[in-house]
Amino acid sequence: MPAKGVRSIMSATVTRTQNADVVVAGGGVIGTAIAWRAAAAGLDVILVDPQAREGASLVAAGMLAPVSEALFGEDALLRLNLLAVRRFPDFAAELEELTGQRVGLRREGTLAVAHDAGDHAALLRLVTFRRSLGLDADELDGPECRALEPFLAPDVRGGALFAGDWSVDNRRYLTALRQAAAGAGVRAVRGRVTGVLARGGRACGVQLDAPEPGGIGGRPSIGCDTVVVAAGCWSGEIAGLPEPLTTAIRPVKGQLLRLRVPGGMPPVLSRSVRATVRGAEVYLVPRADGEMVVGATSEERGRDRTVTAGAVHDLLHDAMSVLPVTSELTLAETCAGLRPGTPDNGPLAGVTGLDGLLAATGHFRNGILLSAVTADAVAAWLTGHPAEAEWAPFAPARFTAGVRS
Ligand SMILES: Cc1cc2nc3c(=O)[nH]c(=O)nc-3n(C[C@H](O)[C@H](O)[C@H](O)COP(=O)(O)OP(=O)(O)OC[C@H]3O[C@@H](n4cnc5c(N)ncnc54)[C@H](O)[C@@H]3O)c2cc1C
C-alpha cells in the first residue's frame, strides 16, 4: 500500500510522460538501494540515472569501517556508522538471497599499521581515542602484526587490530542492488534530472535532459508525489533545489588502484590493512577473487577525474613500503571518483525546504557503508514512519538553520 501523504498529493497534473509515486534521481549505491527498499515497501518507483558510469560507487574500495574511520569531532557520524555496520549483514544476506549474487562481505577486521616511529605515535593516539569511545582496538607490536599478515614488511613498527571493521565488494554489491531493484518493480529511466518541478509549494515531478520514448514536445518529465535526490556529488546541479542542497555538496576527488594477485600466487592479505607511511595514509583491501584495492587520494579539484602519474606513484610507493610483495601484483586498473563531501563530513538525509522533496546525498567517504541504513531511513520517511534517532543530526536543515551536529 502506498503511504498516506505520498499518494494524497497526486492531484497536480502537469503534462507528463510517466507517473510514479517516487522518482529517485541518481543510481549509485544510495539511489539504487533506496529505489529497491521503496519498491519493496509497495511504492511505484522510477530510478533516473544517465548510466555514464561516473559514480563514486563504482570506484570505492568497499570498506565498511566505522572504527578505522572514527575521527576526532565526528561522534554523531560514528553513531550512524555503527548503526550502518550492524545493519549491513542482514541487508546483504537479503540481497544475496533475492538475487543469487554474492556481494563479497568480509568480516576479518582492519589491521592498522605504522611504518616509522612518528607514524606509530600517531596511531597510538588514535587507538587511545577509539578505545575511549568504547570501540575495539587491540594494540599489536611488529611481530604480532606479521603473525596476522605474514607479507608485511619486516620494518613495520606496530599496529592495531580494529575488529569492528568489515568490507564488501562494492561493484558486485551495486550489481546485486540493481537486480533487486528491477525484481521489485523499479522502472529504470536513462537520463539526467535537470530540474525538480513544483506546484503549490511542493515537488510534483522532475524534468529530464533527453526525450524519452513517448515524450511530449521534447520536454520529457515525470510526475510523482515525492522526489528523492540521490545524485552524489552532482546533487546540487539539479535546478529548483532549495538550500542547502545547492551549496553544501562538493566533489572530493579520490584516486585508487585495482591490483590482481597473479594466478598460482597465494592471497597476499587476509584482511584490510590501513597503513601510515611517513604521515601519508594508504589502504589495501583484499577481495576473495584475488583483487586488491589500493587507495586513495583526497583532493579538492572540482569535477576533475583524471588519474595522475604522481598519485599512482605515491599509492604504489606507500603500499610497497608496508607490503613489498605489492610489486609482484598486476596493475589491473587505475581510476578516480568523486566523493560527495559536505561541510561537516556527514550525509544530508531527510526533508528539505520543499515539501515532497527528500535528500539522500553527501555520504562523502562512507556511502557504501551507509547505503543500507540510508535506504531503510528513506523508505521509512516515504511510508510515513520515523527513521532511527541516529539520523537526527543529519537533517539538511542543520546547514540552513545554523544547527551543526
Ligand atoms: C576513491 C574512493 C574510495 C571510497 N571508498 C569507500 C569505502 O571504502 N567505503 C565507503 O563506504 N565509501 C567509500 N567511498 C565513498 C563512496 O563511494 C560514496 O560515498 C558513495 O559511492 C556515494 O554514493 P552515491 O550513490 O550517493 O553517489 P554516486 O555513486 O556518485 O552515484 C551518483 C549517481 O548519480 C548519477 N547522476 C548524476 N547526476 C544526475 C542527475 N542530474 N540525474 C540523475 N542521476 C544523476 C550518476 O550517474 C551516478 O550514477 C569512496 C569514494 C571514493 C571516490
The ligand as an ORCA input file, in Angstrom:
! r2SCAN-3c Opt
* xyz 0 1
  C      38.390      6.609     -4.066
  C      37.140      6.400     -3.244
  C      37.134      5.401     -2.271
  C      35.991      5.223     -1.477
  N      35.981      4.196     -0.572
  C      34.873      3.985      0.189
  C      34.836      2.906      1.107
  O      35.793      2.134      1.221
  N      33.709      2.736      1.863
  C      32.636      3.567      1.749
  O      31.650      3.382      2.475
  N      32.644      4.603      0.862
  C      33.736      4.823      0.098
  N      33.765      5.864     -0.787
  C      32.642      6.787     -0.816
  C      31.501      6.214     -1.627
  O      31.981      5.767     -2.870
  C      30.429      7.289     -1.832
  O      30.070      7.885     -0.613
  C      29.183      6.650     -2.433
  O      29.535      5.913     -3.589
  C      28.153      7.699     -2.774
  O      27.114      7.033     -3.430
  P      26.004      7.856     -4.227
  O      25.055      6.862     -4.777
  O      25.493      8.954     -3.372
  O      26.833      8.608     -5.373
  P      27.460      8.067     -6.715
  O      27.952      6.674     -6.591
  O      28.444      9.091     -7.167
  O      26.239      7.990     -7.690
  C      25.574      9.155     -8.134
  C      24.795      8.760     -9.360
  O      24.017      9.884     -9.749
  C      24.012      9.939    -11.158
  N      23.679     11.310    -11.520
  C      24.484     12.394    -11.574
  N      23.766     13.482    -11.918
  C      22.484     13.059    -12.084
  C      21.274     13.729    -12.436
  N      21.260     15.031    -12.682
  N      20.147     12.990    -12.549
  C      20.167     11.649    -12.294
  N      21.280     10.977    -11.951
  C      22.416     11.688    -11.829
  C      25.400      9.497    -11.557
  O      25.428      8.993    -12.885
  C      25.676      8.412    -10.536
  O      25.311      7.136    -11.027
  C      34.861      6.051     -1.633
  C      34.871      7.017     -2.633
  C      35.986      7.189     -3.435
  C      35.971      8.220     -4.539
*
